[in-house]
Amino acid sequence: MSVVVWDIETQGLIKHSPGFDREEQVRNLEVSCLSYMVIPSAPLLSGDEAAAAAAVEAAPMVTLWRDEDEDGVGPFRALFEAFDAAELIVGYNSLGFDHPVMYKHCDRRRTEKHLFKVHDAFARLRDHTSVWFKLDHLLQANGLATKTADGLQAISWWKEGERALLREYCEQDVRALARLLVLREIRLPKIHSTAPNYVFGISSALAARRASEACRQAEAEVGAALEQALAGPQPDDSRAA
């Protein structure tokens, strides 16, 4: 069982993308590259912050490019397969940006299954505080390495063919987000407060998902047992023979 943490970079800005409104403009953006890491679920659920942090550092990173598709199966096939296998798909503003940009690359039914697994830390913090926290500000407030650049610079790197710098930036964003989301609590700038892990964290989201699945299975088993009890004993065909 695993968790995927991911991030995308695009070839242009939302305001320069065609569309009648912001949502359509986001969907019409084109990816330059994306990075993701797959982390085993066990250390994230262990309750040991050090073990979770070690798992984040040990997780291999994968970067995919929009214009690289040697096998002819689509440049992002590996990402979608990782999503298929994951218990949880973790991003930062991924419901409002990353996933909509990727809609065009994955069929609707498959995308819907992926969306039900999403843990969007940005949305969680926004909904609890009404504040739109920038990831870089959260990293800085919690003593973690901050981003190496920004989205505007990433777009420039793509246009200039600086792929090594773009890859480093995207991968660093993913690792930095994972480091933040395995902390037991985080300090929140602007409002000078502290958020517990169950508001933003991977381990709490993963535990909630497993608890929900366990309840669903228990309800199904109880329902099946009740149906059998109401049906009463079944006739013994061997006696009739």
TILOLO-939446 format. One record per residue (C-alpha): x, y, z. Coordinates in pm, whole numbers. Layout:
REM residues N
@X->X; Y->Y; Z->Z
...
END
This chain:
REM residues 241
@X->0; Y->0; Z->0
@X->132; Y->342; Z->-90
@X->83; Y->718; Z->-99
@X->166; Y->936; Z->-400
@X->283; Y->1296; Z->-351
@X->298; Y->1500; Z->-672
@X->322; Y->1839; Z->-839
@X->309; Y->1973; Z->-1196
@X->464; Y->2261; Z->-1385
@X->291; Y->2426; Z->-1680
@X->409; Y->2593; Z->-1998
@X->227; Y->2920; Z->-1935
@X->24; Y->3134; Z->-1695
@X->-347; Y->3097; Z->-1626
@X->-418; Y->3452; Z->-1747
@X->-266; Y->3372; Z->-2086
@X->-460; Y->3048; Z->-2128
@X->-776; Y->3045; Z->-2347
@X->-1113; Y->3002; Z->-2181
@X->-1431; Y->3181; Z->-2071
@X->-1349; Y->3161; Z->-1700
@X->-1065; Y->3066; Z->-1469
@X->-1169; Y->2700; Z->-1444
@X->-1162; Y->2659; Z->-1821
@X->-833; Y->2846; Z->-1844
@X->-677; Y->2608; Z->-1590
@X->-804; Y->2303; Z->-1779
@X->-655; Y->2440; Z->-2102
@X->-305; Y->2482; Z->-1961
@X->-37; Y->2249; Z->-2094
@X->203; Y->2059; Z->-1870
@X->576; Y->2101; Z->-1915
@X->676; Y->1837; Z->-1660
@X->554; Y->1675; Z->-1343
@X->722; Y->1496; Z->-1054
@X->591; Y->1240; Z->-809
@X->712; Y->1010; Z->-535
@X->560; Y->690; Z->-402
@X->590; Y->642; Z->-26
@X->502; Y->315; Z->153
@X->197; Y->358; Z->376
@X->330; Y->162; Z->674
@X->586; Y->414; Z->808
@X->340; Y->698; Z->754
@X->89; Y->520; Z->978
@X->344; Y->406; Z->1238
@X->296; Y->707; Z->1465
@X->673; Y->759; Z->1456
@X->749; Y->1100; Z->1304
@X->1114; Y->1007; Z->1250
@X->1017; Y->690; Z->1061
@X->774; Y->885; Z->844
@X->1038; Y->1149; Z->770
@X->1291; Y->879; Z->679
@X->1039; Y->723; Z->440
@X->995; Y->1060; Z->270
@X->1369; Y->1098; Z->220
@X->1407; Y->740; Z->93
@X->1120; Y->751; Z->-157
@X->1239; Y->755; Z->-519
@X->1141; Y->1051; Z->-733
@X->1003; Y->1025; Z->-1086
@X->983; Y->1315; Z->-1332
@X->787; Y->1294; Z->-1657
@X->803; Y->1535; Z->-1951
@X->516; Y->1638; Z->-2175
@X->713; Y->1572; Z->-2494
@X->875; Y->1239; Z->-2399
@X->679; Y->927; Z->-2490
@X->917; Y->666; Z->-2628
@X->670; Y->377; Z->-2587
@X->378; Y->561; Z->-2747
@X->150; Y->504; Z->-2446
@X->119; Y->867; Z->-2339
@X->380; Y->1063; Z->-2143
@X->196; Y->1035; Z->-1811
@X->98; Y->670; Z->-1807
@X->335; Y->591; Z->-1517
@X->173; Y->861; Z->-1303
@X->-179; Y->733; Z->-1362
@X->-71; Y->379; Z->-1280
@X->79; Y->508; Z->-954
@X->-253; Y->683; Z->-883
@X->-441; Y->359; Z->-952
@X->-233; Y->171; Z->-695
@X->-222; Y->443; Z->-428
@X->-436; Y->464; Z->-117
@X->-394; Y->840; Z->-108
@X->-295; Y->1103; Z->-367
@X->-141; Y->1408; Z->-203
@X->-93; Y->1755; Z->-349
@X->-105; Y->2124; Z->-268
@X->-395; Y->2301; Z->-440
@X->-412; Y->1991; Z->-657
@X->-793; Y->1987; Z->-666
@X->-796; Y->2345; Z->-792
@X->-501; Y->2325; Z->-1030
@X->-298; Y->2006; Z->-1091
@X->-586; Y->1762; Z->-1139
@X->-791; Y->1993; Z->-1367
@X->-485; Y->2050; Z->-1588
@X->-446; Y->1671; Z->-1618
@X->-813; Y->1596; Z->-1701
@X->-737; Y->1596; Z->-2074
@X->-478; Y->1320; Z->-2033
@X->-693; Y->1061; Z->-1851
@X->-1041; Y->921; Z->-1912
@X->-1324; Y->1045; Z->-1695
@X->-1404; Y->728; Z->-1502
@X->-1042; Y->672; Z->-1410
@X->-1003; Y->1036; Z->-1309
@X->-1308; Y->1017; Z->-1083
@X->-1156; Y->721; Z->-898
@X->-835; Y->917; Z->-852
@X->-1016; Y->1226; Z->-723
@X->-1183; Y->1031; Z->-444
@X->-835; Y->949; Z->-311
@X->-708; Y->1307; Z->-307
@X->-575; Y->1477; Z->4
@X->-528; Y->1844; Z->-85
@X->-345; Y->2006; Z->207
@X->-402; Y->2355; Z->66
@X->-779; Y->2303; Z->57
@X->-781; Y->2155; Z->408
@X->-596; Y->2450; Z->558
@X->-799; Y->2704; Z->360
@X->-1129; Y->2550; Z->467
@X->-1026; Y->2547; Z->835
@X->-878; Y->2898; Z->847
@X->-1015; Y->3092; Z->543
@X->-651; Y->3176; Z->465
@X->-478; Y->3087; Z->136
@X->-136; Y->2980; Z->262
@X->150; Y->2972; Z->15
@X->354; Y->2654; Z->45
@X->677; Y->2851; Z->68
@X->547; Y->3049; Z->365
@X->450; Y->2730; Z->548
@X->790; Y->2575; Z->482
@X->967; Y->2884; Z->612
@X->746; Y->2907; Z->922
@X->828; Y->2547; Z->1010
@X->1202; Y->2558; Z->958
@X->1206; Y->2357; Z->636
@X->1398; Y->2424; Z->316
@X->1200; Y->2664; Z->102
@X->1129; Y->2650; Z->-271
@X->1425; Y->2708; Z->-503
@X->1226; Y->2930; Z->-743
@X->864; Y->3007; Z->-837
@X->613; Y->2928; Z->-1108
@X->717; Y->3219; Z->-1329
@X->1079; Y->3106; Z->-1325
@X->968; Y->2749; Z->-1400
@X->785; Y->2870; Z->-1712
@X->1095; Y->3061; Z->-1823
@X->1315; Y->2755; Z->-1773
@X->1081; Y->2550; Z->-1992
@X->1091; Y->2808; Z->-2270
@X->1471; Y->2836; Z->-2244
@X->1524; Y->2460; Z->-2244
@X->1672; Y->2460; Z->-1893
@X->1535; Y->2117; Z->-1810
@X->1781; Y->2031; Z->-1535
@X->1682; Y->2340; Z->-1337
@X->1311; Y->2282; Z->-1400
@X->1337; Y->1920; Z->-1291
@X->1524; Y->2013; Z->-974
@X->1262; Y->2274; Z->-889
@X->964; Y->2044; Z->-944
@X->1118; Y->1755; Z->-753
@X->1217; Y->1981; Z->-464
@X->858; Y->2105; Z->-439
@X->729; Y->1749; Z->-406
@X->983; Y->1646; Z->-143
@X->931; Y->1970; Z->52
@X->553; Y->1918; Z->61
@X->592; Y->1562; Z->186
@X->834; Y->1675; Z->458
@X->581; Y->1931; Z->577
@X->283; Y->1696; Z->580
@X->443; Y->1428; Z->800
@X->495; Y->1671; Z->1090
@X->275; Y->1623; Z->1397
@X->176; Y->1988; Z->1385
@X->269; Y->2295; Z->1183
@X->294; Y->2663; Z->1261
@X->66; Y->2881; Z->1052
@X->195; Y->3224; Z->948
@X->-39; Y->3526; Z->928
@X->-275; Y->3391; Z->1194
@X->3; Y->3291; Z->1438
@X->-159; Y->2960; Z->1522
@X->-73; Y->2591; Z->1512
@X->-253; Y->2322; Z->1315
@X->-256; Y->1957; Z->1430
@X->-183; Y->1677; Z->1185
@X->-548; Y->1579; Z->1148
@X->-611; Y->1909; Z->971
@X->-335; Y->1886; Z->709
@X->-132; Y->1567; Z->750
@X->-83; Y->1256; Z->541
@X->-98; Y->1009; Z->830
@X->-434; Y->1137; Z->955
@X->-585; Y->1138; Z->606
@X->-457; Y->787; Z->546
@X->-593; Y->663; Z->881
@X->-932; Y->821; Z->807
@X->-947; Y->654; Z->466
@X->-867; Y->314; Z->615
@X->-1122; Y->360; Z->893
@X->-1387; Y->451; Z->637
@X->-1306; Y->145; Z->429
@X->-1318; Y->-78; Z->740
@X->-1662; Y->60; Z->829
@X->-1786; Y->0; Z->475
@X->-1669; Y->-361; Z->483
@X->-1820; Y->-417; Z->829
@X->-2155; Y->-278; Z->713
@X->-2149; Y->-506; Z->409
@X->-2078; Y->-810; Z->628
@X->-2356; Y->-718; Z->872
@X->-2598; Y->-666; Z->583
@X->-2512; Y->-1005; Z->433
@X->-2553; Y->-1178; Z->769
@X->-2890; Y->-1009; Z->825
@X->-3017; Y->-1116; Z->484
@X->-2915; Y->-1472; Z->555
@X->-3086; Y->-1467; Z->895
@X->-3411; Y->-1327; Z->751
@X->-3410; Y->-1587; Z->477
@X->-3425; Y->-1860; Z->739
@X->-3278; Y->-2209; Z->715
@X->-3239; Y->-2348; Z->365
@X->-3393; Y->-2686; Z->275
@X->-3160; Y->-2987; Z->282
@X->-3168; Y->-3128; Z->-71
@X->-2984; Y->-3444; Z->39
@X->-3286; Y->-3564; Z->242
@X->-3514; Y->-3534; Z->-57
@X->-3281; Y->-3762; Z->-248
END
